[in-house]
Amino acid sequence: MTLKSIVLSNLKRRKTKAAFILVGLLIGVSAVVAFMSLVNALTHDINEKLEQYGANILVVPETENLSLSYGGLSLGGISFDMQEIRQESLAKLKSIKNAANVAAVGPMVLGAIKVDSHNVLLAGMNFEVSRFLRPWWQVGGTFPGEDGVLVGSEAARILKLGLGDRVLANHRGLTVTGILDTTGSQDDQILFVPLATAQSILGKEGRISMAEVAALCAGCPIEEMIRQISEVIPGAKVMGIKQVVEGRMETIHHFQKFGIGISALVMLVGGLVVLVTMMGSVRERTSEFGIFRAIGFRRKHLIQIVLLEAGLISAAAGVAGYFVGLGATKASIPLFTNSVGVAVHFSPAMAGGVFALAVILGLVSSAYPALLAAKLDPNEALRTL
């Protein structure tokens, strides 16, 4: 007779007790897996949605300019010592410590031109990164090439421009290749052309008016990145769009804290279930343990029997609980988000973690009942027969 055979025989004989412990741990493990998987999936979904805000860091020239505008009404401005940024300076962004967190950099040059009798703002930009910086744009037509122009909806209305029309910008002819759908922002009133084209028209070769930076990651240290960019481009003022960044970080932080708190509470309840059940099991088996002691089993053998039973049940609960929790996550995601295609993937790290956690919790919760079994007096135990 081995300890393993004794344990397996007892589990078969006391199926109800074993099932109760299994279900208690199974609920705890599956709840932890479901909640943590849900937090991870929703966090990923939130990141994708928040990334639709586009750029969250602006690099503009250092200036003493005081804006004279209020409520959308511009009264002009007075500029003192206005400087522009050298386009080549943006290459230094690759040298900052958190360069890997930079998803896209969009240099822009701005200047006023006259189209017919209207003063219009001309903006040169890199359209290849527009999907990162302005993902909300909807364009009727196509993005412009070297001699093309993308016209804001309000500018198109005022200038009476349509696809294929020609625009004369500082004696350079441009063809309207696209018209921007209404955005409700100042973009509606601007003419957009490729960066090199705008620099040529405005006589600002090699210079830019500003640069937009998209730092799109879950844990980007925005304040630190602002400091690093300021150091490599000393003649520029670097600003973070805090509403987007702080909102993202705060949401993720709350999700993580809530997930950890609920997981700890559920696992504590699961441990108490194991403790109470194993205590009851030890008391019911007083005579059995007395017989074991009478025939030569030592105290450590009784401890091993109780812990081995708990370990086997906990291991089964850890494996089953992971897959039950994963299924519960997939079923509950539609209740928490309207996003389509939020994926829940198998995570070896989480599977291994919850398996280890279940086994450790089962063993720790069974430690006290195992010690009680080892302390039983064989003579007293045999009297119960």
N, C-alpha and C positions, 0 to 999 in steps of 0.2 A: 504494500500500500504506500503510495507516494503522496506528497502534498498536492501535486497537480490533480491526481485522481480524486482525492478527497474534495478538492475545490469544485471540480466539474460535477461530481455526484451531488454535492450540496446545491449547486445552481440548478440542476435538473429537478431535484426534490423540492426546492423552494422557489419555484418559478414565479410565483406571485410577488414575493419579496424582491427577487432579481429584476422582474419587470418594472416594479415600482421605482427602484433606483435608476434603472435604465431610462424610464420615461422622464423622471425628474431631471436627470442630467441632459437628456436629449432636448427637452424644452429649453433648458438654459443655454446649451451650446447652439442650438438652431436659432434662438432669439439673438444671441450675440452675433452669429454669422449674418443673419438677416439684417440686423441693424447696421453693422459695420459695412456690409456690402452695399446697403442702401445709401449710407452716408457717402461712400466712395463714388457710387454711380451718380448721385445727385450733385456731389461736388464737381465731378467732371462735367456734368451737364451745365452747372452754374458757370464754370469757367468758360465753356464754349459760348454761353449767352453773353457773359460779360465782355468777352473778347470782341463782340460785335460793336462795342463802343469805339473801336479803332485805337488811334494814338492816345497814349496817356502821359507822354512827356513831350514838352515843347522846348526847342532850342531857338531863341530869338536874340537879335543883337542887343548888347548893353546900350541903354539910351536914357536920356534925361527927359524923354517925352512925356507930357501930361495929356491924357486923353480928354478931349472936350466933347463927350457924348453922354447922353442920358436917355434911357428908355427907348433905344433904337434911333434916336435923333442925333445926328452927328453935326457938330458946330465947327468942325475943323480941328486942327491941332497945331501946337507950336513945338518944333523939334530942335533940340540943342545937341550938337555933337553926335548926330545919327551915324551909325556905322553899319556895315553889312558884314556878313560872314563869308570867308573864303570857302568855296565848295570843297577844296582839298582838305580842309580841316576836319570834315566829317569822317575821313578815313581813320582818324585817331580813335573813333568810337570802338574800333576793333581791338584796341589795345587795353581797354579798361578791364578790370577784374571780372566784372559781370557781363562781359561781351556775349556770352552764350545765352543770356536772358533777353537779348535784343532780337525781336522777331522781324522787324522791318524798320528802315530809315527812309523817310521821304523828304528830300530837299525841295524847297519851293522858292521861286523868285516872283515878286509882286511889283506891279507898276501900272500907272494910269496911261491909257491910250485914248485917242479920239476916234470914234466910229460914227461917220456921218456927223451929226451935231451933238452926239452924246459922249460924255466922258464915261469910260468903262474901265473896270479893273481887270487887268490881264494877269493870269497866274500860270506860271510854268511849273510843271510837276512831273514826277516819274510815274507813269500810269501802270507800270508793272507791279508796284506795291500798293496800288489803290485798294485792292481787295482786302488788305490788312488794315489800312488807315481809314478807309471809307467804305466799309462793307455794306452800308445801307444804300449806296448809290444804285440807281436803276437808270440805265442809259438807253434811249431810243436811237438806234444806229450802232456805231462802233466808236471805240476810242481813237483819237486822232493820231496820224503819223506826223512826219516832219513838217508838212505844210497843211495840216488839218487843225481844226479847232472844235472843242466840245463846249457847247453853249448852255449856260444855266437857263432854267425854264423862264424866269422873269426877264432875263436879258434877251432871250429869244422873242418874247412877246413885245417888249419895248422896241427892239431893233427890227422886228418883223422878219426874223430869220427862220429858214427851214432847212431840212437836209439838202445838201448839194449847193446851197447858196454860197456866194463869195463874200469875204469880209476883208477890207483893206485896213491893215494894222500898221501904222507908221510906214506906209508905202510898201508893205509886204502883203501879198495876196494870200489869204487862207481860205480853205474850203471847209464848210460845216459838215463834219462826218457824224456827229452825234448831238443829241439834245438831252440834257439831264432832266429827269423827272423831278417834280417839285419835292424839295427836302425840308422846306420851312426854315432854312438857314441862309446865311449870306452866300452860300454856294449858288443859289438861284440867280444871283445877279452878276456872276463872274464868267469870263471867257477863259477856258482852260486849254493850254497848248503844251507840247512837250517842253521839258526844261531847257534844252539847248536852243529851241526856237524862241522861247520867251527871252532868254538871255541875249540873243542876237537882236531881237526887235527892240528891247529896252536898253541895249548898250551896256549890259551887265555881265559880260562873259566872265566865267569863273567865280561869280559871286551869287549868293543866295540871300533871300530875305529872312528865311526861317527854315527849320527842319522839324519834322514830326517823327517821334520815335514810338514804336509800339513794343512795349515790354509785356508780352502775353504769356504769363506762366502763373501757376498757382501760388508760388511763394516768392515772387520777385521782390527783392529789397529796394523798392522804388526810391526811398530817401537816400539810400547809399548809392544807387545808380546816378541820381541827380548830382550828388557830390562828386562822383568819379567823372562824370561828363563835364562838370564845371571846371575840374582840374585840367583836363586835356584840351578844352576849348575855353581859355581864360577870357577871351573877349566877348563871350556870350552869356546870356541870362537863361538858365535852365529852370523850367517850372514843371511840376507834376500836376496832372488833373486829379486832385485828391478825391473827388466824389466817386470816380470809378474805382480807383485803387483801394481806397479805404473801405468802400462798400464791399468789394470782393474779399479783402482780407478778413473783415469782420464776419461776413457770412460763413466763410470757410472755418474760421476759428470757432464760431458758435456750433457749427455742425460737429466738429471734432470733439469739443468738450462734452456736448450732449451725448454723443456716441459712446465716449469713454465712461461717462457717469452711468448711463443706462446699462451698459455691458457689465460694469462692476456690480451693480445692484442685482442683475439677473443671475450672474454667476454666484453671488453670495447666497441667494435663495436656493440655487441648485445645490450648493455645498451643505446647507442646512438640511435639505431633503435627504442627502446621503447620510449625514451624521445621525439624524433621528432614526432613519430606517435601519442603519447598521447597529445602532444601540439596541433597538428592539430585537434585531436578529440575534445579537450576542446573548441577550437575556433569555430568549427562547431556547438557545442551544447550551445552556449552563450544564446540563447533564452530559451532553455530547462532549464538551470540552473537558469535563471531569474524567470521562472515560479515556480520552486521549492522554491526559496527564497521568492517569493510573497505569497505562500500558507503556509509558516511557517517553511520551512527547514532552519536549521542553517548552518553556515559555516562548522562546523565539519562534518555535514551530507554529504555535497558535497565532502569534502576530503575523507570521507569513501567510497563514491560511486566510485570515481576515483581509489582509492587504491584497493578496492575490485575487480574491473574489472581487474586491472593489476595483482593482486595476483592470481586470478583464471586462467588467461591466462598463467602466469609464471609457476604455478604449473603444468598445462597440458604440457607445454614445457619442464619442468624438467623431468617428467616421460617419455614422448615420446623421448626426446633427449637422455636419457641414453641408451635406447634400440637401437635407430638408430645409436648412436656412437659405441655401442658394435658390431653391425652388420658390420659397416664400418671397424672396427679394424680387424675383422676376414677376411674380404674381401681383406684388404690391406696388411696383413702380408706377403703373398708370394712375394710382390714387394720389401720388405726390407730384407728378409733373405731366404736362400736356405734350412734352417733347416726344417726338417719334424717333425710334431707333436707339434709345438709351440702352447700351449693352451691359450685361453682367457676365464677366468672364471667370473661368476657373482660375483661382490663385493658389499655386502651390505653397506660397509663403503663409497665406491665411489658413489653408488646410492643415499644414504642419503645426501652425501656432495654436489653433483651437484643439487639435488632437492632443498636443502636449499639455495644454491648459486643462482639458477635461481629465486626463490621467492624473495630473498633479493634484487637481481639486479633489478627485475621488480618493486619492491616497491620503491627502492631508485630512479630509473630513472623516476618514476611517481610522485615523491614527489613535484617537482616544478610545473608540470601541475596541480596537485591537489590544490596547494596553489593559483595558478592563478584562478582556478574555484571558490575557496572560496572568493577571493577578488573582484569578479564581483559585480558591483553595480546593484541591481535588476531593478532600473528605467532605466538605460542605456541598460541593457540586454533586457528588454521588448520592447524597442523602435525598436529593430531589427525585431520584428514580422511583 
